[in-house]
Amino acid sequence: MEIDYYDYEKLLEKAYQELPENVKHHKSRFEVPGALVTIEGNKTIIENFKDIADALNRDPQHLLKFLLREIATAGTLEGRRVVLQGRFTPYLIANKLKKYIKEYVICPVCGSPDTKIIKRDRFHFLKCEACGAETPIQHL
């Protein structure tokens, strides 16, 4: 019985060809812009909120809902920025964004940021476009 063994390079090339197109050209490093936070009186403004949501490939309303629940305040989306009621440090905002990324963006199976949130029946899942894994997530 004769077995045709592939060498590593051929197997690697074959695997690369079978990847989805959006994964092939993925940046090697996941970069999210830092939150530009300013405090005006008793309000905290995240100037580049829409840019952050776009970098995460998430609906700004979903990200805002998470942020408002996490810091227990009221806020509104005004164009590309968010105005929060209360004074919050840039450090706190950054930590809450990191938590959002961990729970609602990064695939827990392969670590890829190429995910989307899907709804099936009453349940929400984080679907990875790189490995195909579907992980249940908490609905906001």
Chimera marker file (.cmm) of the C-alpha trace (Angstrom):
<marker_set name="trace">
<marker id="1" x="0.000" y="0.000" z="0.000" r="1" g="1" b="0" radius="0.5"/>
<marker id="2" x="1.454" y="3.322" z="-1.085" r="1" g="1" b="0" radius="0.5"/>
<marker id="3" x="0.627" y="6.528" z="0.792" r="1" g="1" b="0" radius="0.5"/>
<marker id="4" x="1.117" y="9.926" z="-0.818" r="1" g="1" b="0" radius="0.5"/>
<marker id="5" x="2.690" y="12.137" z="1.845" r="1" g="1" b="0" radius="0.5"/>
<marker id="6" x="2.465" y="15.892" z="1.467" r="1" g="1" b="0" radius="0.5"/>
<marker id="7" x="5.243" y="18.034" z="2.705" r="1" g="1" b="0" radius="0.5"/>
<marker id="8" x="4.538" y="20.867" z="5.111" r="1" g="1" b="0" radius="0.5"/>
<marker id="9" x="4.654" y="23.625" z="2.475" r="1" g="1" b="0" radius="0.5"/>
<marker id="10" x="2.072" y="21.928" z="0.242" r="1" g="1" b="0" radius="0.5"/>
<marker id="11" x="-0.293" y="21.353" z="3.174" r="1" g="1" b="0" radius="0.5"/>
<marker id="12" x="0.131" y="24.935" z="4.316" r="1" g="1" b="0" radius="0.5"/>
<marker id="13" x="-0.610" y="26.277" z="0.828" r="1" g="1" b="0" radius="0.5"/>
<marker id="14" x="-3.690" y="24.053" z="0.549" r="1" g="1" b="0" radius="0.5"/>
<marker id="15" x="-5.005" y="25.266" z="3.923" r="1" g="1" b="0" radius="0.5"/>
<marker id="16" x="-4.353" y="28.893" z="2.962" r="1" g="1" b="0" radius="0.5"/>
<marker id="17" x="-6.328" y="28.497" z="-0.271" r="1" g="1" b="0" radius="0.5"/>
<marker id="18" x="-9.337" y="27.163" z="1.639" r="1" g="1" b="0" radius="0.5"/>
<marker id="19" x="-9.530" y="30.156" z="4.003" r="1" g="1" b="0" radius="0.5"/>
<marker id="20" x="-12.425" y="32.596" z="3.527" r="1" g="1" b="0" radius="0.5"/>
<marker id="21" x="-11.398" y="35.709" z="1.572" r="1" g="1" b="0" radius="0.5"/>
<marker id="22" x="-11.908" y="38.103" z="4.499" r="1" g="1" b="0" radius="0.5"/>
<marker id="23" x="-9.541" y="36.060" z="6.678" r="1" g="1" b="0" radius="0.5"/>
<marker id="24" x="-6.743" y="35.855" z="4.086" r="1" g="1" b="0" radius="0.5"/>
<marker id="25" x="-6.161" y="39.593" z="4.117" r="1" g="1" b="0" radius="0.5"/>
<marker id="26" x="-6.642" y="40.017" z="7.850" r="1" g="1" b="0" radius="0.5"/>
<marker id="27" x="-4.238" y="42.345" z="9.603" r="1" g="1" b="0" radius="0.5"/>
<marker id="28" x="-1.818" y="40.445" z="11.756" r="1" g="1" b="0" radius="0.5"/>
<marker id="29" x="-2.587" y="42.752" z="14.662" r="1" g="1" b="0" radius="0.5"/>
<marker id="30" x="-6.027" y="43.790" z="15.941" r="1" g="1" b="0" radius="0.5"/>
<marker id="31" x="-5.977" y="47.536" z="16.553" r="1" g="1" b="0" radius="0.5"/>
<marker id="32" x="-8.711" y="49.563" z="18.211" r="1" g="1" b="0" radius="0.5"/>
<marker id="33" x="-8.326" y="53.332" z="18.502" r="1" g="1" b="0" radius="0.5"/>
<marker id="34" x="-7.974" y="54.541" z="22.073" r="1" g="1" b="0" radius="0.5"/>
<marker id="35" x="-10.966" y="56.400" z="23.474" r="1" g="1" b="0" radius="0.5"/>
<marker id="36" x="-10.587" y="60.191" z="23.269" r="1" g="1" b="0" radius="0.5"/>
<marker id="37" x="-12.262" y="61.151" z="26.537" r="1" g="1" b="0" radius="0.5"/>
<marker id="38" x="-12.977" y="64.725" z="27.607" r="1" g="1" b="0" radius="0.5"/>
<marker id="39" x="-14.804" y="65.900" z="30.701" r="1" g="1" b="0" radius="0.5"/>
<marker id="40" x="-16.966" y="69.016" z="30.453" r="1" g="1" b="0" radius="0.5"/>
<marker id="41" x="-18.631" y="69.935" z="33.726" r="1" g="1" b="0" radius="0.5"/>
<marker id="42" x="-20.618" y="66.911" z="34.857" r="1" g="1" b="0" radius="0.5"/>
<marker id="43" x="-20.510" y="65.188" z="31.462" r="1" g="1" b="0" radius="0.5"/>
<marker id="44" x="-17.985" y="62.801" z="29.958" r="1" g="1" b="0" radius="0.5"/>
<marker id="45" x="-17.603" y="62.797" z="26.181" r="1" g="1" b="0" radius="0.5"/>
<marker id="46" x="-16.054" y="60.025" z="24.095" r="1" g="1" b="0" radius="0.5"/>
<marker id="47" x="-15.168" y="61.947" z="20.935" r="1" g="1" b="0" radius="0.5"/>
<marker id="48" x="-14.275" y="58.975" z="18.703" r="1" g="1" b="0" radius="0.5"/>
<marker id="49" x="-16.993" y="56.532" z="19.793" r="1" g="1" b="0" radius="0.5"/>
<marker id="50" x="-18.177" y="55.797" z="16.236" r="1" g="1" b="0" radius="0.5"/>
<marker id="51" x="-14.588" y="55.113" z="15.135" r="1" g="1" b="0" radius="0.5"/>
<marker id="52" x="-14.207" y="52.602" z="17.967" r="1" g="1" b="0" radius="0.5"/>
<marker id="53" x="-17.476" y="50.844" z="17.046" r="1" g="1" b="0" radius="0.5"/>
<marker id="54" x="-16.407" y="50.739" z="13.383" r="1" g="1" b="0" radius="0.5"/>
<marker id="55" x="-13.010" y="49.238" z="14.295" r="1" g="1" b="0" radius="0.5"/>
<marker id="56" x="-14.799" y="46.556" z="16.321" r="1" g="1" b="0" radius="0.5"/>
<marker id="57" x="-17.299" y="45.960" z="13.496" r="1" g="1" b="0" radius="0.5"/>
<marker id="58" x="-20.181" y="46.455" z="15.933" r="1" g="1" b="0" radius="0.5"/>
<marker id="59" x="-23.361" y="48.522" z="15.992" r="1" g="1" b="0" radius="0.5"/>
<marker id="60" x="-22.650" y="51.697" z="18.007" r="1" g="1" b="0" radius="0.5"/>
<marker id="61" x="-25.985" y="51.248" z="19.824" r="1" g="1" b="0" radius="0.5"/>
<marker id="62" x="-24.908" y="47.786" z="21.044" r="1" g="1" b="0" radius="0.5"/>
<marker id="63" x="-21.589" y="49.109" z="22.321" r="1" g="1" b="0" radius="0.5"/>
<marker id="64" x="-23.329" y="52.098" z="23.940" r="1" g="1" b="0" radius="0.5"/>
<marker id="65" x="-25.878" y="49.883" z="25.687" r="1" g="1" b="0" radius="0.5"/>
<marker id="66" x="-23.061" y="47.769" z="27.147" r="1" g="1" b="0" radius="0.5"/>
<marker id="67" x="-21.111" y="50.822" z="28.278" r="1" g="1" b="0" radius="0.5"/>
<marker id="68" x="-24.144" y="52.461" z="29.911" r="1" g="1" b="0" radius="0.5"/>
<marker id="69" x="-24.960" y="49.285" z="31.838" r="1" g="1" b="0" radius="0.5"/>
<marker id="70" x="-21.373" y="48.786" z="32.947" r="1" g="1" b="0" radius="0.5"/>
<marker id="71" x="-20.916" y="52.279" z="34.341" r="1" g="1" b="0" radius="0.5"/>
<marker id="72" x="-24.559" y="52.645" z="35.464" r="1" g="1" b="0" radius="0.5"/>
<marker id="73" x="-25.307" y="55.988" z="33.867" r="1" g="1" b="0" radius="0.5"/>
<marker id="74" x="-27.353" y="57.617" z="31.135" r="1" g="1" b="0" radius="0.5"/>
<marker id="75" x="-25.922" y="58.744" z="27.829" r="1" g="1" b="0" radius="0.5"/>
<marker id="76" x="-26.685" y="59.589" z="24.223" r="1" g="1" b="0" radius="0.5"/>
<marker id="77" x="-25.068" y="58.999" z="20.875" r="1" g="1" b="0" radius="0.5"/>
<marker id="78" x="-24.582" y="62.347" z="19.118" r="1" g="1" b="0" radius="0.5"/>
<marker id="79" x="-23.139" y="61.850" z="15.662" r="1" g="1" b="0" radius="0.5"/>
<marker id="80" x="-19.689" y="60.316" z="16.031" r="1" g="1" b="0" radius="0.5"/>
<marker id="81" x="-19.457" y="60.860" z="19.781" r="1" g="1" b="0" radius="0.5"/>
<marker id="82" x="-21.164" y="59.790" z="22.995" r="1" g="1" b="0" radius="0.5"/>
<marker id="83" x="-22.132" y="62.060" z="25.869" r="1" g="1" b="0" radius="0.5"/>
<marker id="84" x="-22.320" y="60.331" z="29.262" r="1" g="1" b="0" radius="0.5"/>
<marker id="85" x="-23.947" y="61.828" z="32.356" r="1" g="1" b="0" radius="0.5"/>
<marker id="86" x="-21.291" y="61.982" z="35.062" r="1" g="1" b="0" radius="0.5"/>
<marker id="87" x="-17.520" y="62.249" z="35.323" r="1" g="1" b="0" radius="0.5"/>
<marker id="88" x="-15.632" y="59.107" z="34.304" r="1" g="1" b="0" radius="0.5"/>
<marker id="89" x="-11.893" y="58.675" z="33.921" r="1" g="1" b="0" radius="0.5"/>
<marker id="90" x="-10.331" y="57.624" z="30.615" r="1" g="1" b="0" radius="0.5"/>
<marker id="91" x="-8.919" y="54.619" z="32.513" r="1" g="1" b="0" radius="0.5"/>
<marker id="92" x="-12.427" y="53.428" z="33.463" r="1" g="1" b="0" radius="0.5"/>
<marker id="93" x="-13.720" y="53.879" z="29.905" r="1" g="1" b="0" radius="0.5"/>
<marker id="94" x="-10.714" y="51.979" z="28.488" r="1" g="1" b="0" radius="0.5"/>
<marker id="95" x="-11.266" y="49.088" z="30.917" r="1" g="1" b="0" radius="0.5"/>
<marker id="96" x="-14.947" y="48.828" z="30.004" r="1" g="1" b="0" radius="0.5"/>
<marker id="97" x="-14.068" y="48.811" z="26.290" r="1" g="1" b="0" radius="0.5"/>
<marker id="98" x="-11.549" y="46.001" z="26.922" r="1" g="1" b="0" radius="0.5"/>
<marker id="99" x="-14.268" y="44.027" z="28.709" r="1" g="1" b="0" radius="0.5"/>
<marker id="100" x="-16.643" y="44.546" z="25.761" r="1" g="1" b="0" radius="0.5"/>
<marker id="101" x="-13.976" y="43.362" z="23.325" r="1" g="1" b="0" radius="0.5"/>
<marker id="102" x="-13.314" y="40.246" z="25.406" r="1" g="1" b="0" radius="0.5"/>
<marker id="103" x="-17.009" y="39.352" z="25.749" r="1" g="1" b="0" radius="0.5"/>
<marker id="104" x="-18.486" y="40.492" z="22.423" r="1" g="1" b="0" radius="0.5"/>
<marker id="105" x="-15.700" y="40.689" z="19.822" r="1" g="1" b="0" radius="0.5"/>
<marker id="106" x="-12.820" y="38.231" z="20.298" r="1" g="1" b="0" radius="0.5"/>
<marker id="107" x="-13.564" y="34.576" z="19.491" r="1" g="1" b="0" radius="0.5"/>
<marker id="108" x="-12.984" y="32.504" z="22.649" r="1" g="1" b="0" radius="0.5"/>
<marker id="109" x="-12.019" y="29.474" z="20.534" r="1" g="1" b="0" radius="0.5"/>
<marker id="110" x="-9.350" y="30.857" z="18.186" r="1" g="1" b="0" radius="0.5"/>
<marker id="111" x="-8.821" y="34.434" z="19.413" r="1" g="1" b="0" radius="0.5"/>
<marker id="112" x="-9.787" y="36.072" z="16.117" r="1" g="1" b="0" radius="0.5"/>
<marker id="113" x="-11.534" y="39.471" z="16.099" r="1" g="1" b="0" radius="0.5"/>
<marker id="114" x="-13.372" y="38.516" z="12.878" r="1" g="1" b="0" radius="0.5"/>
<marker id="115" x="-16.717" y="37.825" z="14.518" r="1" g="1" b="0" radius="0.5"/>
<marker id="116" x="-20.313" y="38.912" z="14.266" r="1" g="1" b="0" radius="0.5"/>
<marker id="117" x="-23.272" y="38.712" z="16.607" r="1" g="1" b="0" radius="0.5"/>
<marker id="118" x="-26.124" y="36.556" z="15.338" r="1" g="1" b="0" radius="0.5"/>
<marker id="119" x="-29.548" y="35.845" z="16.822" r="1" g="1" b="0" radius="0.5"/>
<marker id="120" x="-31.170" y="32.442" z="16.624" r="1" g="1" b="0" radius="0.5"/>
<marker id="121" x="-34.597" y="32.130" z="18.236" r="1" g="1" b="0" radius="0.5"/>
<marker id="122" x="-34.206" y="33.966" z="21.549" r="1" g="1" b="0" radius="0.5"/>
<marker id="123" x="-30.473" y="33.360" z="21.861" r="1" g="1" b="0" radius="0.5"/>
<marker id="124" x="-27.497" y="35.436" z="20.764" r="1" g="1" b="0" radius="0.5"/>
<marker id="125" x="-24.225" y="33.946" z="19.570" r="1" g="1" b="0" radius="0.5"/>
<marker id="126" x="-20.778" y="35.226" z="18.728" r="1" g="1" b="0" radius="0.5"/>
<marker id="127" x="-20.028" y="33.644" z="15.331" r="1" g="1" b="0" radius="0.5"/>
<marker id="128" x="-16.396" y="33.521" z="14.296" r="1" g="1" b="0" radius="0.5"/>
<marker id="129" x="-15.780" y="34.059" z="10.597" r="1" g="1" b="0" radius="0.5"/>
<marker id="130" x="-12.282" y="32.562" z="10.883" r="1" g="1" b="0" radius="0.5"/>
<marker id="131" x="-12.927" y="29.210" z="12.590" r="1" g="1" b="0" radius="0.5"/>
<marker id="132" x="-16.736" y="28.983" z="12.351" r="1" g="1" b="0" radius="0.5"/>
<marker id="133" x="-17.290" y="28.574" z="16.100" r="1" g="1" b="0" radius="0.5"/>
<marker id="134" x="-20.552" y="29.813" z="17.594" r="1" g="1" b="0" radius="0.5"/>
<marker id="135" x="-20.392" y="30.805" z="21.253" r="1" g="1" b="0" radius="0.5"/>
<marker id="136" x="-23.467" y="31.843" z="23.252" r="1" g="1" b="0" radius="0.5"/>
<marker id="137" x="-23.286" y="35.380" z="24.620" r="1" g="1" b="0" radius="0.5"/>
<marker id="138" x="-25.394" y="37.343" z="27.061" r="1" g="1" b="0" radius="0.5"/>
<marker id="139" x="-28.060" y="39.498" z="25.436" r="1" g="1" b="0" radius="0.5"/>
<marker id="140" x="-27.916" y="43.198" z="26.292" r="1" g="1" b="0" radius="0.5"/>
<link id1="1" id2="2" r="1" g="1" b="0" radius="0.2"/>
<link id1="2" id2="3" r="1" g="1" b="0" radius="0.2"/>
<link id1="3" id2="4" r="1" g="1" b="0" radius="0.2"/>
<link id1="4" id2="5" r="1" g="1" b="0" radius="0.2"/>
<link id1="5" id2="6" r="1" g="1" b="0" radius="0.2"/>
<link id1="6" id2="7" r="1" g="1" b="0" radius="0.2"/>
<link id1="7" id2="8" r="1" g="1" b="0" radius="0.2"/>
<link id1="8" id2="9" r="1" g="1" b="0" radius="0.2"/>
<link id1="9" id2="10" r="1" g="1" b="0" radius="0.2"/>
<link id1="10" id2="11" r="1" g="1" b="0" radius="0.2"/>
<link id1="11" id2="12" r="1" g="1" b="0" radius="0.2"/>
<link id1="12" id2="13" r="1" g="1" b="0" radius="0.2"/>
<link id1="13" id2="14" r="1" g="1" b="0" radius="0.2"/>
<link id1="14" id2="15" r="1" g="1" b="0" radius="0.2"/>
<link id1="15" id2="16" r="1" g="1" b="0" radius="0.2"/>
<link id1="16" id2="17" r="1" g="1" b="0" radius="0.2"/>
<link id1="17" id2="18" r="1" g="1" b="0" radius="0.2"/>
<link id1="18" id2="19" r="1" g="1" b="0" radius="0.2"/>
<link id1="19" id2="20" r="1" g="1" b="0" radius="0.2"/>
<link id1="20" id2="21" r="1" g="1" b="0" radius="0.2"/>
<link id1="21" id2="22" r="1" g="1" b="0" radius="0.2"/>
<link id1="22" id2="23" r="1" g="1" b="0" radius="0.2"/>
<link id1="23" id2="24" r="1" g="1" b="0" radius="0.2"/>
<link id1="24" id2="25" r="1" g="1" b="0" radius="0.2"/>
<link id1="25" id2="26" r="1" g="1" b="0" radius="0.2"/>
<link id1="26" id2="27" r="1" g="1" b="0" radius="0.2"/>
<link id1="27" id2="28" r="1" g="1" b="0" radius="0.2"/>
<link id1="28" id2="29" r="1" g="1" b="0" radius="0.2"/>
<link id1="29" id2="30" r="1" g="1" b="0" radius="0.2"/>
<link id1="30" id2="31" r="1" g="1" b="0" radius="0.2"/>
<link id1="31" id2="32" r="1" g="1" b="0" radius="0.2"/>
<link id1="32" id2="33" r="1" g="1" b="0" radius="0.2"/>
<link id1="33" id2="34" r="1" g="1" b="0" radius="0.2"/>
<link id1="34" id2="35" r="1" g="1" b="0" radius="0.2"/>
<link id1="35" id2="36" r="1" g="1" b="0" radius="0.2"/>
<link id1="36" id2="37" r="1" g="1" b="0" radius="0.2"/>
<link id1="37" id2="38" r="1" g="1" b="0" radius="0.2"/>
<link id1="38" id2="39" r="1" g="1" b="0" radius="0.2"/>
<link id1="39" id2="40" r="1" g="1" b="0" radius="0.2"/>
<link id1="40" id2="41" r="1" g="1" b="0" radius="0.2"/>
<link id1="41" id2="42" r="1" g="1" b="0" radius="0.2"/>
<link id1="42" id2="43" r="1" g="1" b="0" radius="0.2"/>
<link id1="43" id2="44" r="1" g="1" b="0" radius="0.2"/>
<link id1="44" id2="45" r="1" g="1" b="0" radius="0.2"/>
<link id1="45" id2="46" r="1" g="1" b="0" radius="0.2"/>
<link id1="46" id2="47" r="1" g="1" b="0" radius="0.2"/>
<link id1="47" id2="48" r="1" g="1" b="0" radius="0.2"/>
<link id1="48" id2="49" r="1" g="1" b="0" radius="0.2"/>
<link id1="49" id2="50" r="1" g="1" b="0" radius="0.2"/>
<link id1="50" id2="51" r="1" g="1" b="0" radius="0.2"/>
<link id1="51" id2="52" r="1" g="1" b="0" radius="0.2"/>
<link id1="52" id2="53" r="1" g="1" b="0" radius="0.2"/>
<link id1="53" id2="54" r="1" g="1" b="0" radius="0.2"/>
<link id1="54" id2="55" r="1" g="1" b="0" radius="0.2"/>
<link id1="55" id2="56" r="1" g="1" b="0" radius="0.2"/>
<link id1="56" id2="57" r="1" g="1" b="0" radius="0.2"/>
<link id1="57" id2="58" r="1" g="1" b="0" radius="0.2"/>
<link id1="58" id2="59" r="1" g="1" b="0" radius="0.2"/>
<link id1="59" id2="60" r="1" g="1" b="0" radius="0.2"/>
<link id1="60" id2="61" r="1" g="1" b="0" radius="0.2"/>
<link id1="61" id2="62" r="1" g="1" b="0" radius="0.2"/>
<link id1="62" id2="63" r="1" g="1" b="0" radius="0.2"/>
<link id1="63" id2="64" r="1" g="1" b="0" radius="0.2"/>
<link id1="64" id2="65" r="1" g="1" b="0" radius="0.2"/>
<link id1="65" id2="66" r="1" g="1" b="0" radius="0.2"/>
<link id1="66" id2="67" r="1" g="1" b="0" radius="0.2"/>
<link id1="67" id2="68" r="1" g="1" b="0" radius="0.2"/>
<link id1="68" id2="69" r="1" g="1" b="0" radius="0.2"/>
<link id1="69" id2="70" r="1" g="1" b="0" radius="0.2"/>
<link id1="70" id2="71" r="1" g="1" b="0" radius="0.2"/>
<link id1="71" id2="72" r="1" g="1" b="0" radius="0.2"/>
<link id1="72" id2="73" r="1" g="1" b="0" radius="0.2"/>
<link id1="73" id2="74" r="1" g="1" b="0" radius="0.2"/>
<link id1="74" id2="75" r="1" g="1" b="0" radius="0.2"/>
<link id1="75" id2="76" r="1" g="1" b="0" radius="0.2"/>
<link id1="76" id2="77" r="1" g="1" b="0" radius="0.2"/>
<link id1="77" id2="78" r="1" g="1" b="0" radius="0.2"/>
<link id1="78" id2="79" r="1" g="1" b="0" radius="0.2"/>
<link id1="79" id2="80" r="1" g="1" b="0" radius="0.2"/>
<link id1="80" id2="81" r="1" g="1" b="0" radius="0.2"/>
<link id1="81" id2="82" r="1" g="1" b="0" radius="0.2"/>
<link id1="82" id2="83" r="1" g="1" b="0" radius="0.2"/>
<link id1="83" id2="84" r="1" g="1" b="0" radius="0.2"/>
<link id1="84" id2="85" r="1" g="1" b="0" radius="0.2"/>
<link id1="85" id2="86" r="1" g="1" b="0" radius="0.2"/>
<link id1="86" id2="87" r="1" g="1" b="0" radius="0.2"/>
<link id1="87" id2="88" r="1" g="1" b="0" radius="0.2"/>
<link id1="88" id2="89" r="1" g="1" b="0" radius="0.2"/>
<link id1="89" id2="90" r="1" g="1" b="0" radius="0.2"/>
<link id1="90" id2="91" r="1" g="1" b="0" radius="0.2"/>
<link id1="91" id2="92" r="1" g="1" b="0" radius="0.2"/>
<link id1="92" id2="93" r="1" g="1" b="0" radius="0.2"/>
<link id1="93" id2="94" r="1" g="1" b="0" radius="0.2"/>
<link id1="94" id2="95" r="1" g="1" b="0" radius="0.2"/>
<link id1="95" id2="96" r="1" g="1" b="0" radius="0.2"/>
<link id1="96" id2="97" r="1" g="1" b="0" radius="0.2"/>
<link id1="97" id2="98" r="1" g="1" b="0" radius="0.2"/>
<link id1="98" id2="99" r="1" g="1" b="0" radius="0.2"/>
<link id1="99" id2="100" r="1" g="1" b="0" radius="0.2"/>
<link id1="100" id2="101" r="1" g="1" b="0" radius="0.2"/>
<link id1="101" id2="102" r="1" g="1" b="0" radius="0.2"/>
<link id1="102" id2="103" r="1" g="1" b="0" radius="0.2"/>
<link id1="103" id2="104" r="1" g="1" b="0" radius="0.2"/>
<link id1="104" id2="105" r="1" g="1" b="0" radius="0.2"/>
<link id1="105" id2="106" r="1" g="1" b="0" radius="0.2"/>
<link id1="106" id2="107" r="1" g="1" b="0" radius="0.2"/>
<link id1="107" id2="108" r="1" g="1" b="0" radius="0.2"/>
<link id1="108" id2="109" r="1" g="1" b="0" radius="0.2"/>
<link id1="109" id2="110" r="1" g="1" b="0" radius="0.2"/>
<link id1="110" id2="111" r="1" g="1" b="0" radius="0.2"/>
<link id1="111" id2="112" r="1" g="1" b="0" radius="0.2"/>
<link id1="112" id2="113" r="1" g="1" b="0" radius="0.2"/>
<link id1="113" id2="114" r="1" g="1" b="0" radius="0.2"/>
<link id1="114" id2="115" r="1" g="1" b="0" radius="0.2"/>
<link id1="115" id2="116" r="1" g="1" b="0" radius="0.2"/>
<link id1="116" id2="117" r="1" g="1" b="0" radius="0.2"/>
<link id1="117" id2="118" r="1" g="1" b="0" radius="0.2"/>
<link id1="118" id2="119" r="1" g="1" b="0" radius="0.2"/>
<link id1="119" id2="120" r="1" g="1" b="0" radius="0.2"/>
<link id1="120" id2="121" r="1" g="1" b="0" radius="0.2"/>
<link id1="121" id2="122" r="1" g="1" b="0" radius="0.2"/>
<link id1="122" id2="123" r="1" g="1" b="0" radius="0.2"/>
<link id1="123" id2="124" r="1" g="1" b="0" radius="0.2"/>
<link id1="124" id2="125" r="1" g="1" b="0" radius="0.2"/>
<link id1="125" id2="126" r="1" g="1" b="0" radius="0.2"/>
<link id1="126" id2="127" r="1" g="1" b="0" radius="0.2"/>
<link id1="127" id2="128" r="1" g="1" b="0" radius="0.2"/>
<link id1="128" id2="129" r="1" g="1" b="0" radius="0.2"/>
<link id1="129" id2="130" r="1" g="1" b="0" radius="0.2"/>
<link id1="130" id2="131" r="1" g="1" b="0" radius="0.2"/>
<link id1="131" id2="132" r="1" g="1" b="0" radius="0.2"/>
<link id1="132" id2="133" r="1" g="1" b="0" radius="0.2"/>
<link id1="133" id2="134" r="1" g="1" b="0" radius="0.2"/>
<link id1="134" id2="135" r="1" g="1" b="0" radius="0.2"/>
<link id1="135" id2="136" r="1" g="1" b="0" radius="0.2"/>
<link id1="136" id2="137" r="1" g="1" b="0" radius="0.2"/>
<link id1="137" id2="138" r="1" g="1" b="0" radius="0.2"/>
<link id1="138" id2="139" r="1" g="1" b="0" radius="0.2"/>
<link id1="139" id2="140" r="1" g="1" b="0" radius="0.2"/>
</marker_set>
